Amino acid sequence: MTTPPRTDGGAPLRAVFLDVGDTIMRPNPSWEHVYAMAFDEFGVTVEIEDLHRALREAYRHGGWGMEEGFEPSEETSFQRTVEIEAAAIAVLGLEPMPDAFYRRLHEMFLVTSHWHVFPDAYPALAALRERGLTIGAVSNWVWNLPELLHALDLVGGFDFIAASARIGYEKPHRRIFEWALEKAGADPDAVIHVGDHVGADVEGARAVGISAVLIDRFGRHAPAGVPEGVPVITTLDELIPIVDGRLGVRAHV
């Protein structure tokens, strides 16, 4: 029998934190397609490939992951996304869009049919619950994440939801992880955080002493880009043996 990979020195595991985007779910069929539908409603045709490039550039230079905090309010959340989306529109060389466009785009990302929940998410959350662990969603997300997770029948899988828009800090900032630790009532070495981004999820978690697991569903990460000792999984099914390895340590202490 293969021994599950260890994620730290073997402290008793009490909680698991999970990123949301590309960890639990993704837009259906993609971020770009939802944007394209919104543009189409306003009489603007944009190629998917161009949207992909513009959105990546806008988010790379936008406010996500900013070092300072921000006001945790619904309007601030909306205005921050507008700034990044307006930057993407500028990259595309389009004329500025009206406020109604951004409001409509916001609405479209709340439609459940515009989201694909990975099939392994529901059973993995149930398996973590069966093991008596505290489960938290820790995600760089807009204000309405709790409502979206509720609509997708996911909210019951979590004990708390740390959406950056409601915390006022974004991963990799240590404060969002500290907020989650406070909600979980757990020390950092008793927690595993799972996410798809090396900087935000892996390095952000490890900076506060939380063990990290990188989920790479789409083969985006070369081994050389993953910090040494960080397990890499491709589905949440593969998380359970890692969790059981930690729980096995506790059972024999």
C-alpha positions, 0 to 999 in steps of 0.5 A: 500500500502506498503511503499518502504524501505528507504535507508538513511535519505531522501536526493533528489536522483540524481543518481544510481550506479550499479555493473556489475558482478552478478548484471547486468550479469554473465558468461554463464553458469559460470566463471568456464565453460569459463575457462574450455573451454580455458583449453580444447583448450590447451589440459588440462582437469580441473573439474568444481568443482576444478576450482571453488575452485581454482579461489575463493582461487586465487581471495581471496588472489589476488589483487582485492580490494587492498588498494593502486592504480595501473596504469590504463592501458590496459596492467596493467589490463591484467597482473593483471588478469594473476597474479590471473589466474596463482595463480589459476593454481598453486592451481590446481597443473598444470604446468604454462600455456603459454602467449597464454593461457591467451590471449585466455582466455581474448578473450573468456570473450569478446564473447557475447555468453559467457555472460548472461544478467539478464532479469530484467537488460534492463527494470530496466535501462530503468525505471531508465532513465525514472526517469531522474536519472544519471546511472553509472556502478561501477565495479571491471572489466578489461579494456574492460568493455565498449566494452563488454557492447556495444556488449551486447547492455547495454552501452546505459543504462549508463551515464558513466562506472567506470571500476576499470582497467580504474580508477586505484582503485578497490572497496571497495577503496573510490577513485573509488566511488569518481570518479563516484560521480564526473562523476555524479555531485552528492553528496554522499547522493544523490546516491544509489549504488547497488551490490552483494558484502557486502565488495566491494559494501555495505561497500565500498559505505557506507564508502563514504556516499553513500546509498547501496542496496545489490542484492542477486540473488542466496541466498548467503547472510545470514541476519546476514551478511548484515549490519543493514538498508541495503535493500536486493533485489533479482532482479533489479525489486525490486530496482525501488520501493526503487528508487521511495520512494526516488523520492517521498521524493523529490516530497513532499519537 
